[in-house]
Amino acid sequence: MSAGAFHSQLLDPRALAQLAGLQARARKVVDGLLQGIHKSPHHGSSIEFSEHKEYSPGDEIRHIDWKAFGRLDKYYVKRFEQESNLTAWFVVDRSASMAYGRAQEGGGALTKFEYASVLAVSLAHLLLQQQDAVGLVTFGDDDPALLPPRGRTSHLPHMCKVLEETKVRGGTSIETGLTAILERARKRGFVYVLSDFFGETEAAFKAMRQLVGRGHQVTAFQVLDGDELSFPFGEMTLFEGMESKQRLLVEPRLVRDAYMKRLKAHLQQVRAQCLRAQVAYALADTREAPGRLLLKYLTGHDVSSPGASLDPDGARDGAREAR
């Protein structure tokens, strides 16, 4: 089943178009069952020439078959070693804080959970197209929900359905989702963690270090709303805790500097924990189109810095305020 054969609000045509032609390649050797685009640890007679594949950026130029180019007027490269598919797990935060976003007020933007879901589905679509398998775990502070990995494109509608029907609620316990992966991920592959990383993270990063130690390539997408990154509030505002019942009526201009300082410290802490755990880090600002963020991530651009998101003058128009 192709991506166009079913409808889902999580399938962003613009994101898929921006990712067309790209590949998610493993930096590490992976174990697999089918022939894919990733180097396999198993070498045999297939270390000799096995087949052609159409040239794509990143392939060895010295492996271009010029005779095939002369006949077909297209660039093809020779494959000399067995290559393998992998399994990718998406670990998506469904705690109450992920419900924050302009969509709550009828705006056009996505909540953090919806944004994380679009990122996950877009990457899953790309991986399924290259014959990799994808699985899904959603977590809060209760038992995680799990969708076992499959390598068929018909698996994508199931993933979309699970995410669309997920109730965003409760507290944050990233380690519960990662523990589910540790118990099931036997083969080395990709693990994508999509969360705002609020709350205690030490246990979560301990689990990530275990995954890295087993050979997995782990990426942490820290998903934050533009309001959280820029604090654009100007008038007296009532703030309500999304994972608690706490309510606070404040004058934003009096607390903005302290808030931005705490935010900066939080971002630096998460990035530092990723660095120590050998986990790739990407800051996902919901004001940026998901396809653009993934394009930068997959093409090796720096996506670890908030950049303009922390600019005091970069607040978006129409920011939500609870008066």
N, C-alpha and C positions, 0 to 999 in steps of 0.2 A: 504494500500500500504506500503510495507516495504521499508527501506532505500536503499536496493539494487535493487529495482524495477525501479528506475529512476537514471539518471546521472546528477550530478551537481559538478562543480569545488569546491563548498563550502562544500561538504560532504567529510571530510577527513577520509578515512578508518582507519588510524592509531589512530586518535583521538577517533573514535567510539569504536575501539577495546580496548583502554585503559580505556574507561568509562563503558565497559560492566560489568554488575553486580552491578554497583553503583546506588545509589538512591539520589535524591535531596529532602531532607526532610525539611519541614517547622519547624522553631523553635517555631512559634506562632500557636495558634489555628486558623484554617481557615474555611471559609464557602464553601460548595461544593454541587454538585448535585449528582454526581456519587460516588460509593464506590472506594476510592483510598487508598493511604498509609499515609495520613495525619490525625491527630486527628481532630475530628469535635466538634464544640461547642454544637451539638445537641445530647443529651443522652436520650435513651428511653429503650424499651425492649432489644435493641441490646447491652446494657451494659453487658448482659449475653453472653455466648459463641455463636458465629455466624458461624465461619468457620475456616479452617486451611489455613495457608500460609507457603511456604517454608522458612526456617530460613535464615536470612541474617545478617551480622555483624551489631550490634546495637539493635537487637531484645532482649527482655527479656528472659534470659535463663530459668527462672522459668516457662515460658509459653510453653516450649517444651513439645510436646505430646510424651512421651516415648513409649506408646503403638503403635502409628503410626510408630515410628522409628523401633520397633521390627518387624512390618509387612512389611514395605517398605524399610528399611535400608537407610532412609533419614530423616533429621531433619525437623520437621514441628512445627510451633508454633500456639497456639490457639489465635484467635482474640476475645476479650471480649467487646470491645467498638466500636461503629460506627466510621468508618474512612471515609475520604472525599477527593475528588480531589480538586485541586486549579487551578487558572488561573495565568499564568506567562506572563509578558509583557517584551519585549526586546526593549529598547530605544537606537537606534544606530545613532551615529553622522555621517552625510554625508557632513560635511563642507569641504572646499577645503584642509585644513591642513591634513585631513585624507587620502589624496591621496599620501602622502609621503611614499617612500619605494623603495627598490632596483628593484622592478618589473618595475619601470619607465624606468630603464636603461637596461631592458632585462635580469635582474638577476633572480634567482630562488626564492627569498624571496617574501613575500606578502607585499602589501601596508597596512597601518594601517586600512583602511576601510575593506580590504579583510580579514585581520586577525580578526578584530572585528566580521565580518560576519561569519567566520568559528567558532568562539567561540559561537556566538548566535545559529547557526544551530546545532552545536554539543550538546549544552545544551537543545535546543528545542527537538531534537531527543530523548534524555534521558527522558525528561518530558512527551513527547507523549507516550513513551513506558510504563510509569507508569500511564497512563490514565489521565494526567493533560492536560489542554488546554493552548495553546500558542498564543500570539498576537505580532504584530510588529509595531513599530513606528520609522520612520527615520526622522531626523530633520537637518536643516541647519539654515539659518536666514530668511527663508520664511515659508509658511504653511507646517506643518509636513504631511508626508504621512502615512496612517494607514492601517494595515491589521488586521481585527477583529479576536479575539481569537477563535480557534476551538480545539476540543479535539480528532480529528481523525488523524491517521498517514498520511492520504492522504493530510493533510494540509501542511506537510513539503515541498513538491514540490512548492507550491504556495509561501511559505516564501522564498525559494531559488531563485525563479524566480524574486520576487520583489527586493531582494538584488542584484542579478546579473544585473538587468536592472537599478539600481539606479545610477544617475549621481552625482558624488562627486564634489561639487562646493559651492561657497558662504561662508558666515561667520558662526560663531558658536553661537547658541542660545539654550542652553540645556533646558532652562525653557519652550520653546515652545513645545518640545516633552513631557516633564513631565506634562504640563498643559493638553495635550490631554489625558493622563492617568488619571489625577485627575477628568476629566469630564466623564470618562467612566468606571473606575475600581470600581465597586460597591462592589464586594467581596474582602475579604482580600486574598492576595496571594504574589507572587514574582514579583519584579520589578528589572530588570538588566539594568543598564545604562552603555553603552560602548562608551567612548569618550576619547580624549586626554586632555580634560578639559582645553584647552587654552581659554583665554579671561575671561570675567567677570563671576564668578561662584556664587555670593551671592544669586541671584534670583533662580538659579538652586537648591541650597541647601535648600532654603526656601521651594521650592516645594517638595523636598525629605523629609523634616521634616514633611510636611503635610501628605505625603504618609505613613510615619512611624506612625504618630499619628492616622491614620485610620486603623492601624493594618497590613500594608504591610511589608514584609521583603525585604529591598532594598539593592542591592549590586552595587557598583561602580567599574567598570573595567577601569582603566586608561591605555589606549593603547598608547604606545610610541615606536618609532623605535629605533633600536640600535644606529644609528647615533646620535639621539637626547639625548640618555642616556650616550654615551661615548665620543662624539665629536672627532672622529678619524682623522679629517682633518689635513694634515701636510703642504701642499703647499698653495700658494696664491689661494684663493677660492672666487668665486662669489656666494653670497647667495641671493636668491630671495624669497620675501614674497609670500606665497601661498594664503593668504587671503587679500593681499594688493599688490600694484604694486612696493613696495619698493625693491631696489636692493643695495647690499653692497659688495664691493670688499675689503677683509681684509686678513691680515696675521694671520692665525688661532692660531699660537703659542702665539701671543700677546693678544688674547682675550679669550683664553681657560679657564684660571682660573676664570675670571669674569663670563663667561658663566656657568661653572660648579657650581659656587656659586649661581647664579640665579636659575638654574635648581633645585638644592637641596632645596632652599627656596620654590620653586613652589610645589615640591612633598610634602614637609612637610606641606604646607598650605592646600593642597587638603586632605591629610590624617587627619589633625586636624579638618577640616570641616566635614569630614565623621564621626569622633569620636563624635563631638558635636551633629551631626544629628542622631546618632545611626544607621549609614549606614555602612555595611561591605565594606572593601576596598581591592582591588587586583590590583597590578601593573602588567600589561600585556606587557612584553618585546617581541617584534616581533621576536627576535632571538631564543626564546624558543618555542618548538613545542606546538601548541595549546592544544593537548591532555594531555601533561605533566602538563601544567599550570592548566587545569581543574581538573586533577586527584589530584593535591596538594590542590586545592581549596575545592573540595568536600570531601576530607579526613581530612580536618581540619588543614593542614599545613600552616605555615605563608607565605602569598603571598603579604605582604604589603611593603616589603623592596626591594629596587633595588639591594642590595647586590653587586655582582660582576659587575653588569651592570655599576656601577659608577667607576669601577677601571680604571684608566688612561691607564693601559696596556692591558685592555680587548677589545680594538677596534678590530673589525672583519677585516679580509683581504678583500681587494678590495673595501673598502668604497668609495661611490660615491663622487666625487669632481667636481664641475663646475669651470673650469679654465677660 
